[in-house]
Amino acid sequence: MAASRTPITGAATIIEDLLSPAGRADPFPLYAAAHGIGPVLAVTDDVFLVCGYAEVNQVLRDPGFGFPDAAPSPSTTTAGADALLSMNRSILRANPPDHGRMRSLISQVFTPRRVASLEPSVLNAVDNLLDRLAKCGADGQTVDFMDQFAFQLPVAVICELLGIPMQDRQRFRPLASDLTAALELSGGVAGPADAAARELGSYFTHLISERRAAPGSDLVSALVAVRDADDGSLTDEELLANLILLLVAGFETTTDLLGNGLALLHQHPDVVAALRSDQVTAAGFIEEVLRFDSPVQVATRIARAGGLVVGDVSIPAGSALILLLGAANRDPARFDDPDHFDPARADNKPLSFGAGPHICLGNSLARLEASVAFPRILARFRNLSADPTQEPVRRDRLVLRGYQTLPIRLEAASAPGVS
């Protein structure tokens, strides 16, 4: 028999505080408070907060949990409808059997071999961006790492994979930021999110038409060919929605991974030394960044069946679950000393990219980019440091956590930080 639920007031207060400006800026004390209550907390009779590692992992893998079936109608005027419609038609929020059908098709063209083949391009892009950083930061000038590197690298890589022309790439950062605001628990700003969904839809509609007329070796051409097989395996709407998702997801979280990682290096000069001396591997560092300051902090699910139990708490059918990935990654029941940043941590398997059937399709690409970038940054700039005169600015988000600006100096040996 399932255990009684945690008092509603505790969980409701945690959610309220997480949605506040202070909670969005620093959710980790609230995660610790949630762990002090229990791994599954009732907010109301049909809304649950899940913060335990084992319990979040269970929900992510259990086919009894999924997403609402109802998607906004194309003709609706509801705020946020265009953004949500695009997401609901993609593999991001699809349920079986549509999710498995679409993901299988995309996986056939977004293969490990295709990702591995991008490593020379990633190396080249990293070195070119470091050259540009060196020029921008000459004579101790301040450089915004987010603008000059953390965004530029993943957008260049995913756009090469998709076959998007160089001249179009700069437009995507504000569009992705506006679109992903619809994922926030507060709903974000619906107007900009809808406008971004429409602009991206228009862009990819045109690109699909171009690739249909003149196919290339890129991912867009490959998916257009799948669609044009005309066997009903992929609709026009699904093709469009998944291309938007591949673009936005292809650089949004990687941008935050790179920024969060560099900020942590500023805070832990001992880790810099360990990386440079190979006492810590780049792979170990990246996994710990993902665990300690995940680019994705929250996911959501609904209970699509009755009789479900998470941990020892009964979850009624139709209930909404708020999965605190960032809290799961700091669960003291799973990780020793979870608030300590330790790139040599053993058995480190964060849930930052999800788990189960909806695990992020591009997680290996994000890891590849970060594993190439950080060693080359540290090798190229021996005196890279945080700018002591300018504070970094966090994006005002809870679900997607990262920096808006991260000012650095490349030749400031006396300044604190990476040296």
Secondary structure, 3 states (H helix, E strand, C coil): CCECCCCHHHHHHHHHHHCCHHHHHCCHHHHHHHHHHCCEEEEECCEEEECCHHHHHHHHHCCCEECCCCCCCCCCCCCCHHHHHHHHCCCCCCCCCHHHHHHHHHHHHCCHHHHHCCHHHHHHHHHHHHHHHHHHCHHHCCEEHHHHHHCHHHHHHHHHHHCCCHHHHHHHHHHHHHHHHHHCCCCCCHHHHHHHHHHHHHHHHHHHHHHHHCCCCCHHHHHHHHHHCCCCCCCHHHHHHHHHHHHHHHHHHHHHHHHHHHHHHHHCHHHHHHHHCCCCCHHHHHHHHHHHCCCECEEEEEECCCCEEECCEEECCCCEEEEEHHHHCCCCCCCCCCCCCCCCCCCCCCCCCCCHHHCCCCHHHHHHHHHHHHHHHHHHCCECEECCCCCCEECCCCCECCEEECEEECECCCCCCCC
